[in-house]
Amino acid sequence: MTANLHFPHWKKWAEGYACVSVEKSHREIRINYIKNQKEHHRHKSFAEEYGEFLAEYGFDAES
């Protein structure tokens, strides 16, 4: 995203931030993930999971 009429003063994403969209068909899966997030992250840290997510979709974790 480089421009948006609703946010005329917006220039770019802050360092270290990202945006991810989710398919509507996966809505219930995502809701349940959020509800169980605390328990889920006892077994796998957010950093580990996020790194796996980036790798799975071909993103460079260092970018």
Wavefront OBJ file of the C-alpha trace (Angstrom):
o trace
v 0.000 0.000 0.000
v 1.532 3.266 -1.053
v -1.442 5.652 -0.856
v -4.939 5.764 0.611
v -7.404 8.645 0.341
v -8.696 7.879 3.852
v -5.201 8.392 5.330
v -3.629 11.293 3.391
v -0.678 11.697 5.802
v 0.262 8.001 5.784
v 3.665 7.430 4.148
v 4.747 3.831 4.860
v 4.604 0.945 7.306
v 6.658 1.392 10.449
v 9.791 -0.742 10.702
v 8.916 -4.284 11.788
v 5.175 -4.132 11.043
v 3.183 -6.112 8.502
v -0.368 -6.726 7.381
v -1.893 -10.120 6.657
v -5.333 -10.886 5.284
v -7.299 -14.050 5.970
v -9.775 -15.820 3.696
v -13.378 -15.531 4.811
v -13.695 -19.324 4.598
v -11.076 -19.612 7.383
v -12.903 -17.254 9.747
v -13.918 -19.843 12.375
v -10.419 -21.361 12.379
v -8.924 -17.923 13.087
v -11.482 -17.138 15.803
v -10.660 -20.407 17.576
v -6.925 -19.749 17.189
v -7.325 -16.354 18.885
v -9.477 -17.805 21.675
v -6.835 -20.476 22.392
v -3.780 -18.328 21.742
v -2.543 -18.248 25.337
v -2.481 -22.043 25.583
v -1.122 -22.436 22.051
v 1.873 -20.190 22.765
v 2.863 -22.244 25.814
v 4.094 -24.823 23.298
v 5.344 -22.601 20.479
v 6.391 -18.963 20.816
v 4.940 -16.287 18.592
v 8.415 -15.702 17.111
v 8.739 -19.390 16.174
v 5.276 -19.514 14.666
v 5.707 -16.242 12.780
v 9.038 -17.427 11.339
v 7.369 -20.627 10.131
v 4.531 -18.609 8.599
v 6.940 -16.355 6.715
v 8.929 -19.324 5.423
v 5.784 -21.210 4.375
v 4.647 -18.311 2.193
v 8.074 -17.476 0.804
v 8.858 -14.306 2.765
v 12.326 -13.458 4.011
v 12.138 -13.120 7.793
v 14.991 -10.590 7.704
v 13.150 -8.166 5.371
l 1 2 3 4 5 6 7 8 9 10 11 12 13 14 15 16 17 18 19 20 21 22 23 24 25 26 27 28 29 30 31 32 33 34 35 36 37 38 39 40 41 42 43 44 45 46 47 48 49 50 51 52 53 54 55 56 57 58 59 60 61 62 63
